[in-house]
Amino acid sequence: MKDFKIDYDAENDSLFVYLDGAKSKGAIEVGNFVLDFDEDSNLVAMEILDAKEIFKIIVTKIIELKNLIEFKADIVNMRNMAGIRFKISDGETTETSSFLIPRKIEKSPALDY
């Protein structure tokens, strides 16, 4: 798993995690997630909006987002889906989880109309 830098905005309840020095080639927005990928389809950044509510759904242990000290993640590409596997820690509690997102492989012909 790759180590991501963490920036939590408590006022807006958004969590931004990113690989230091990585460049985004494009992004996909899925619900409350904005996922940035490099030219090789590697995950390089992720913004989670309404982060407290999202983490209540996808993790089983309570972790205060303002106390996060570790965020690690990997992406597993499948045919038309991608799995994001992550590990978070606040120093006392560690939680791992994953979620699926649609994977856009090529431009849809419908976009040309």
C-alpha positions as CSV (number, residue, x, y, z in Angstrom):
1,M,0.0,0.0,0.0
2,K,1.2,3.5,-0.7
3,D,1.5,6.2,2.0
4,F,-0.7,9.2,1.3
5,K,-0.4,12.7,2.8
6,I,-3.5,13.8,4.8
7,D,-5.4,17.1,4.8
8,Y,-8.7,17.2,6.8
9,D,-10.8,20.3,6.6
10,A,-13.1,20.1,9.7
11,E,-15.1,23.2,8.8
12,N,-16.1,21.6,5.4
13,D,-15.8,18.0,6.6
14,S,-13.7,17.0,3.6
15,L,-10.7,14.7,3.6
16,F,-8.1,15.2,0.9
17,V,-5.4,12.5,0.7
18,Y,-2.6,12.6,-2.0
19,L,0.7,11.2,-3.0
20,D,3.4,13.8,-2.5
21,G,4.8,14.9,-5.9
22,A,2.4,12.8,-8.0
23,K,0.6,14.4,-11.0
24,S,-3.0,13.9,-11.9
25,K,-3.9,13.0,-15.5
26,G,-7.7,12.9,-14.8
27,A,-10.3,12.5,-12.2
28,I,-13.6,10.7,-11.7
29,E,-16.4,11.8,-9.3
30,V,-18.4,9.0,-7.7
31,G,-20.9,10.2,-5.1
32,N,-18.9,11.9,-2.3
33,F,-15.5,10.8,-3.8
34,V,-13.3,12.6,-6.2
35,L,-10.6,10.2,-7.3
36,D,-7.5,11.4,-9.2
37,F,-5.4,9.1,-11.4
38,D,-2.1,9.4,-13.1
39,E,-1.5,8.4,-16.8
40,D,-1.0,4.8,-15.8
41,S,-4.4,4.7,-13.9
42,N,-2.7,4.7,-10.5
43,L,-4.6,6.4,-7.7
44,V,-2.7,9.6,-6.8
45,A,-5.3,11.6,-4.8
46,M,-8.7,11.3,-3.3
47,E,-11.1,13.9,-1.8
48,I,-14.0,12.6,0.4
49,L,-16.8,15.0,0.9
50,D,-19.0,14.7,4.0
51,A,-16.1,12.5,5.3
52,K,-17.5,11.8,8.8
53,E,-20.7,10.4,7.3
54,I,-18.9,8.4,4.7
55,F,-16.5,6.9,7.3
56,K,-19.4,5.9,9.5
57,I,-20.6,3.7,6.6
58,I,-17.3,2.2,5.4
59,V,-15.4,1.6,8.6
60,T,-16.5,-0.3,11.7
61,K,-14.4,1.5,14.3
62,I,-14.8,5.1,15.3
63,I,-11.8,7.2,14.2
64,E,-11.7,11.0,14.7
65,L,-10.7,12.3,11.2
66,K,-9.0,15.3,12.7
67,N,-6.6,12.9,14.5
68,L,-5.7,10.8,11.4
69,I,-1.9,10.2,11.1
70,E,-1.9,7.5,8.5
71,F,-3.7,6.8,5.2
72,K,-2.5,4.1,3.0
73,A,-4.3,2.9,-0.2
74,D,-4.1,0.7,-3.2
75,I,-6.2,0.3,-6.3
76,V,-7.0,-3.0,-7.9
77,N,-8.1,-2.6,-11.5
78,M,-10.7,-5.1,-12.8
79,R,-12.5,-5.2,-16.2
80,N,-15.1,-2.5,-15.6
81,M,-14.6,-1.8,-11.9
82,A,-11.8,-0.8,-9.6
83,G,-11.4,-1.6,-6.0
84,I,-9.9,0.9,-3.6
85,R,-8.4,-0.8,-0.6
86,F,-7.3,1.5,2.3
87,K,-5.9,1.5,5.8
88,I,-6.3,4.5,8.2
89,S,-5.0,5.0,11.7
90,D,-5.2,7.7,14.4
91,G,-2.3,6.1,16.3
92,E,-4.6,4.2,18.7
93,T,-7.1,2.6,16.3
94,T,-6.4,1.1,12.8
95,E,-9.1,0.3,10.3
96,T,-9.0,-1.3,6.9
97,S,-11.8,-1.3,4.3
98,S,-12.4,-1.2,0.6
99,F,-15.0,0.0,-1.9
100,L,-15.7,-0.4,-5.6
101,I,-15.9,2.3,-8.2
102,P,-16.8,2.1,-11.9
103,R,-13.7,2.1,-14.1
104,K,-13.8,4.2,-17.3
105,I,-11.6,2.4,-19.8
106,E,-12.3,4.4,-23.0
107,K,-14.5,7.3,-24.2
108,S,-18.1,6.5,-24.7
109,P,-19.4,7.0,-28.2
110,A,-22.5,8.6,-26.7
111,L,-20.4,11.6,-25.7
112,D,-19.9,12.4,-29.4
113,Y,-23.6,13.3,-29.9
